[in-house]
Amino acid sequence: MTTAVLDITSKKGTAKSEIPEYLIYEVYMGQPIYYKGYRDVLNGTKTFEQISARNTLQSWLKTRISLGNITVVENSGYEVFMGKLGIDFGPTDWRCCDIAIYKAGIELTPYHVKFAPEIAIEIDVQSDTQDLGGDMKYIKTKTNQYLSHGTKKVIWIFTNASAVMESTKQKKFQIDSWDKDVEVLDGIKFNIAQMLEARRQKQ
């Protein structure tokens, strides 16, 4: 297993520690981006499984948004892919996507897909952004990378803020509460507040 080198600065100076490859979440401009919480793994206070696992709300949203739209999306000539799909943006760059919608018929292989999706849906930031300028800079950079490679719309869902952000090339970073309809494709929408309310009524 290959490793990357991390500079850890302390009061005594700078020490170097090797970071296992499995802690890399994405790679941008040839530089690794690590899972949020990877420092806890290096310190031995958490396991990789603890930092990489989704919470119940994130997992539920990913599943319901995907399953709730599969039939209508596929009937419109697209396919839904969910679960940290690896997407290559060049020889040294790759990203993970929570829910990716592609035109139907892309080749199914044991490798990353080689081009950006039509629609990308992300649920919260899963990477450590401490050395990347913070979460918002990371979000903007990743969103712009999607759009510059042909993605028509990027949707971010923020569970802590109960908010959704939509971006297209024409309108970027439009943030709204999640009681508003979110249009995935023409005529295909979801509303998180309504989804949650429907679940509550069944209990």
Residue, then its C-alpha position, 0 to 999 in steps of 0.5 A: m500500500t502506498t503512502a502520502v507524506l503529511d507535515i504535522t506542526s507542533k510546538k516542538g516543530t514539524a514532524k513527518s508522518e506517513i498517511p495510508e492511501y486508504l485515508i485519501y478521499e479524493v485527489y485534486m490537482g495531483q494532491p490528496i484530499y483526506y477523509k474528514g477525521y483522518r487525523d483521528v485515525l492517525n492519532g488512534t482515537k477513531t477507526f477508518e470505519q468510524i470516519s467513513a461511515r454515513n449517519t442515518l440521515q445522510s444514508w436515508l437521503k441518499t437512498r430515498i433520493s436515488l430510489g425515488n427517482i430511478t424509474v422516472v429518470e430511467n424512463s427519461g433516458y438516464e441512469v442513477f448511480m449512488g454510493k461514492l462513485g469514482i469519477d476521473f477528471g484527468p490523469t491525476d485528478w479524481r472525485c467521489c460523487d454521492i449520487a450521479i446521473y448519467k445518460a443511459g448506456i455508459e459502460l459498466t467497468p471495475y474502474h472509475v468512470k472517465f467523464a463527469p455526470e449530467i447531474a451530480i448530487e452531494i450530501d455534506v462535505q466528507s473530506d478534511t478541508q482544514d488545509l483547503g481553505g474551509d468547507m465552502k472553498y472546497i464546495k465551490t472548487k468541486t462544483n466548478q470542476y463538475l461544471s467545467h467538465g460538462t455537468k449540467k447541474v450540481i446539487w449540494i444537500f447540507t443536513n446540519a443547515s437543512a439547506v440545498m444549494e444548486s449550481t449551473k453554469q448560468k446560476k451558481f451557488q443558489i442556496d435555499s431551505w429544503d422545503k423547496d422543490v429541487e429539480v433534478l431534470d426537467g419535470i423530475k423533482f424532490n422535496i426533502a421536507q415533504m419526504l421527511e414528513a411522509r416518513r414521520q406520518k408512517q411511524 
